[in-house]
Amino acid sequence: IYHFSESQGLEIDTLIHEEGAGQLEINLRHGDPIELADQVFMFKRTIREAALKHEIYATFMAKPIQGQPG
């Protein structure tokens, strides 16, 4: 995630593992709201593409699986 984000010029502030399997919390650095909105859009596209390269899927849903942490 760091490699793909850095190649897009996105600065990650925090990356930690959450309670659910394969669940991560990723925070971008604070900044101008308009620029951050663009970065979040680019970040999500970057992560989805990185996941597909590894034949997995990335989702940004709050709770994608019922009965599991989310």
ROZA-295466 format. One line per field, with one value per atom (N, C-alpha, C): z, y negated, x; residue in three letters; residue number from 1; atom name. Coordinates in Angstrom, 2 decimals. Last residue first. Layout:
REM residues N
pz	Z/...
py	Y/...
px	X/...
resn	ALA/...
resi	NUM/...
name	CA/...
REM end
This chain:
REM residues 70
pz	11.63/10.49/10.84/12.30/12.65/11.42/11.17/11.27/11.70/10.72/11.80/11.98/7.24/8.42/9.45/5.75/6.03/7.33/5.50/4.32/4.59/6.86/7.41/6.28/5.25/6.70/7.33/2.27/2.98/4.49/0.52/1.49/2.24/-0.66/-0.47/0.60/-3.03/-1.92/-1.86/-3.95/-4.09/-2.85/-5.64/-4.53/-4.77/-7.36/-7.54/-6.31/-7.28/-6.41/-6.39/-8.85/-9.29/-8.49/-7.26/-8.46/-8.99/-5.37/-4.96/-6.17/-6.96/-6.31/-5.90/-7.65/-8.70/-8.10/-5.11/-5.89/-6.98/-4.47/-3.67/-4.43/-6.45/-6.35/-5.60/-5.82/-7.13/-7.10/-3.28/-3.44/-4.78/-3.96/-3.05/-3.24/-5.50/-6.12/-5.28/-3.47/-4.71/-5.37/-1.68/-1.26/-2.49/-3.23/-2.80/-2.38/-3.51/-4.70/-4.33/-0.81/-1.51/-2.78/-0.36/0.28/-0.38/-1.81/-2.22/-1.62/-0.24/-1.66/-2.17/2.37/2.13/0.66/2.94/2.32/1.97/5.53/4.56/4.07/7.09/7.06/6.05/5.47/6.22/6.06/5.70/4.94/5.81/7.21/7.31/6.47/7.32/6.63/6.68/8.76/8.88/8.28/7.35/7.68/7.88/7.43/7.57/8.05/7.36/6.18/6.24/9.75/8.87/7.63/12.16/11.16/10.29/13.66/14.26/13.24/11.68/12.52/12.98/11.36/11.19/12.17/10.07/11.15/10.81/9.06/8.48/9.58/8.75/9.61/8.79/6.59/7.96/8.84/3.31/4.34/5.70/0.59/1.85/2.89/-2.84/-1.70/-0.42/-5.27/-4.56/-3.37/-6.40/-6.81/-6.11/-5.10/-6.55/-7.11/-2.55/-2.80/-4.29/-3.01/-2.63/-2.91/-3.61/-4.60/-4.29/-1.16/-2.46/-3.51/0.82/0.84/-0.54/0.00/0.00/0.00
py	4.55/3.65/2.21/8.07/6.69/5.80/9.84/9.70/8.28/9.81/10.65/10.62/9.19/9.25/10.22/7.36/8.73/8.77/4.58/5.36/6.77/1.79/3.13/4.07/-0.37/-0.42/0.98/0.19/0.22/0.25/0.30/-0.79/-0.91/3.09/2.40/1.34/4.85/3.89/3.23/8.20/7.01/6.15/9.88/9.71/8.43/10.16/11.01/11.04/8.25/9.41/10.36/6.35/6.91/8.16/5.61/6.42/7.05/4.01/5.26/6.17/1.86/2.67/4.02/0.84/1.36/2.26/0.04/1.03/1.66/-1.86/-0.65/0.43/-3.82/-3.19/-1.87/-4.59/-3.98/-3.22/-5.68/-4.54/-3.83/-7.79/-6.73/-5.49/-9.48/-8.82/-7.63/-10.29/-9.66/-8.87/-11.44/-10.29/-9.54/-13.58/-12.52/-11.27/-15.17/-14.60/-13.43/-15.82/-15.12/-14.45/-17.25/-15.95/-15.15/-19.58/-18.70/-17.31/-20.54/-20.24/-19.30/-20.88/-19.96/-19.59/-20.76/-21.51/-20.56/-18.36/-19.39/-20.11/-15.42/-16.54/-17.58/-12.29/-13.48/-14.59/-9.51/-10.41/-11.60/-6.37/-7.80/-8.58/-3.28/-4.07/-5.52/-0.23/-1.65/-2.44/2.91/1.91/0.55/6.33/4.98/4.02/9.01/8.21/6.78/9.62/10.23/9.37/6.92/7.89/8.42/4.95/6.22/7.30/3.50/3.43/4.84/2.32/3.46/3.30/-0.95/0.04/1.14/-3.68/-2.44/-1.38/-7.20/-6.03/-4.85/-8.92/-9.28/-8.03/-8.86/-8.15/-8.55/-10.88/-10.73/-10.07/-10.25/-10.32/-10.04/-9.90/-11.16/-11.34/-7.45/-8.40/-9.75/-6.11/-6.30/-7.26/-5.98/-6.88/-7.13/-3.97/-5.33/-6.34/-1.70/-2.21/-3.65/-1.52/-1.64/-2.25/-1.21/-2.37/-2.60/1.19/0.00/-1.24
px	-16.29/-16.32/-16.24/-16.36/-15.97/-15.96/-19.34/-17.89/-17.54/-22.04/-21.55/-20.04/-21.72/-22.58/-22.00/-19.25/-19.67/-20.46/-18.67/-19.02/-19.56/-19.01/-19.20/-19.63/-18.16/-18.00/-18.11/-16.25/-17.52/-17.26/-14.26/-14.20/-15.52/-12.38/-13.65/-13.47/-10.48/-10.49/-11.86/-9.74/-10.57/-10.46/-7.03/-7.96/-8.74/-4.80/-5.99/-6.89/-2.94/-2.70/-3.90/-4.02/-2.74/-2.38/-6.19/-6.44/-5.15/-4.85/-5.50/-5.71/-4.09/-3.06/-3.64/-6.62/-5.73/-4.65/-7.53/-8.28/-7.41/-5.58/-5.70/-6.46/-6.11/-4.79/-4.88/-8.72/-8.44/-7.12/-8.23/-9.14/-8.91/-6.46/-6.05/-6.92/-8.06/-6.91/-6.44/-9.88/-10.35/-9.22/-8.07/-8.87/-9.39/-7.09/-6.18/-6.94/-9.37/-8.75/-7.84/-9.69/-10.77/-10.22/-7.32/-7.51/-8.62/-7.82/-6.72/-6.87/-9.94/-10.15/-9.06/-8.75/-9.88/-10.10/-5.28/-6.37/-7.51/-4.54/-4.20/-5.42/-3.12/-4.06/-3.59/-2.40/-1.98/-3.02/-4.69/-3.82/-3.46/-4.91/-5.19/-4.19/-6.38/-5.37/-5.78/-6.83/-7.21/-6.06/-7.80/-6.79/-7.43/-8.46/-9.03/-7.94/-7.91/-7.59/-8.08/-10.36/-9.36/-9.14/-10.83/-11.28/-10.15/-9.41/-9.83/-10.19/-6.71/-7.91/-8.28/-3.43/-4.35/-5.50/-2.65/-2.67/-3.67/-1.07/-1.56/-1.48/-1.01/-1.14/-1.64/-0.38/-0.01/0.02/0.75/0.00/0.54/0.55/1.27/0.37/0.88/-0.03/0.75/2.13/2.34/1.41/1.99/0.95/1.10/3.98/4.15/3.11/2.88/4.01/4.20/0.94/0.55/1.66/2.47/1.52/1.11/3.94/4.61/3.67/1.94/2.84/3.46/0.84/0.00/0.88
resn	GLY/GLY/GLY/PRO/PRO/PRO/GLN/GLN/GLN/GLY/GLY/GLY/GLN/GLN/GLN/ILE/ILE/ILE/PRO/PRO/PRO/LYS/LYS/LYS/ALA/ALA/ALA/MET/MET/MET/PHE/PHE/PHE/THR/THR/THR/ALA/ALA/ALA/TYR/TYR/TYR/ILE/ILE/ILE/GLU/GLU/GLU/HIS/HIS/HIS/LYS/LYS/LYS/LEU/LEU/LEU/ALA/ALA/ALA/ALA/ALA/ALA/GLU/GLU/GLU/ARG/ARG/ARG/ILE/ILE/ILE/THR/THR/THR/ARG/ARG/ARG/LYS/LYS/LYS/PHE/PHE/PHE/MET/MET/MET/PHE/PHE/PHE/VAL/VAL/VAL/GLN/GLN/GLN/ASP/ASP/ASP/ALA/ALA/ALA/LEU/LEU/LEU/GLU/GLU/GLU/ILE/ILE/ILE/PRO/PRO/PRO/ASP/ASP/ASP/GLY/GLY/GLY/HIS/HIS/HIS/ARG/ARG/ARG/LEU/LEU/LEU/ASN/ASN/ASN/ILE/ILE/ILE/GLU/GLU/GLU/LEU/LEU/LEU/GLN/GLN/GLN/GLY/GLY/GLY/ALA/ALA/ALA/GLY/GLY/GLY/GLU/GLU/GLU/GLU/GLU/GLU/HIS/HIS/HIS/ILE/ILE/ILE/LEU/LEU/LEU/THR/THR/THR/ASP/ASP/ASP/ILE/ILE/ILE/GLU/GLU/GLU/LEU/LEU/LEU/GLY/GLY/GLY/GLN/GLN/GLN/SER/SER/SER/GLU/GLU/GLU/SER/SER/SER/PHE/PHE/PHE/HIS/HIS/HIS/TYR/TYR/TYR/ILE/ILE/ILE
resi	70/70/70/69/69/69/68/68/68/67/67/67/66/66/66/65/65/65/64/64/64/63/63/63/62/62/62/61/61/61/60/60/60/59/59/59/58/58/58/57/57/57/56/56/56/55/55/55/54/54/54/53/53/53/52/52/52/51/51/51/50/50/50/49/49/49/48/48/48/47/47/47/46/46/46/45/45/45/44/44/44/43/43/43/42/42/42/41/41/41/40/40/40/39/39/39/38/38/38/37/37/37/36/36/36/35/35/35/34/34/34/33/33/33/32/32/32/31/31/31/30/30/30/29/29/29/28/28/28/27/27/27/26/26/26/25/25/25/24/24/24/23/23/23/22/22/22/21/21/21/20/20/20/19/19/19/18/18/18/17/17/17/16/16/16/15/15/15/14/14/14/13/13/13/12/12/12/11/11/11/10/10/10/9/9/9/8/8/8/7/7/7/6/6/6/5/5/5/4/4/4/3/3/3/2/2/2/1/1/1
name	N/CA/C/N/CA/C/N/CA/C/N/CA/C/N/CA/C/N/CA/C/N/CA/C/N/CA/C/N/CA/C/N/CA/C/N/CA/C/N/CA/C/N/CA/C/N/CA/C/N/CA/C/N/CA/C/N/CA/C/N/CA/C/N/CA/C/N/CA/C/N/CA/C/N/CA/C/N/CA/C/N/CA/C/N/CA/C/N/CA/C/N/CA/C/N/CA/C/N/CA/C/N/CA/C/N/CA/C/N/CA/C/N/CA/C/N/CA/C/N/CA/C/N/CA/C/N/CA/C/N/CA/C/N/CA/C/N/CA/C/N/CA/C/N/CA/C/N/CA/C/N/CA/C/N/CA/C/N/CA/C/N/CA/C/N/CA/C/N/CA/C/N/CA/C/N/CA/C/N/CA/C/N/CA/C/N/CA/C/N/CA/C/N/CA/C/N/CA/C/N/CA/C/N/CA/C/N/CA/C/N/CA/C/N/CA/C/N/CA/C/N/CA/C/N/CA/C/N/CA/C/N/CA/C/N/CA/C/N/CA/C/N/CA/C
REM end
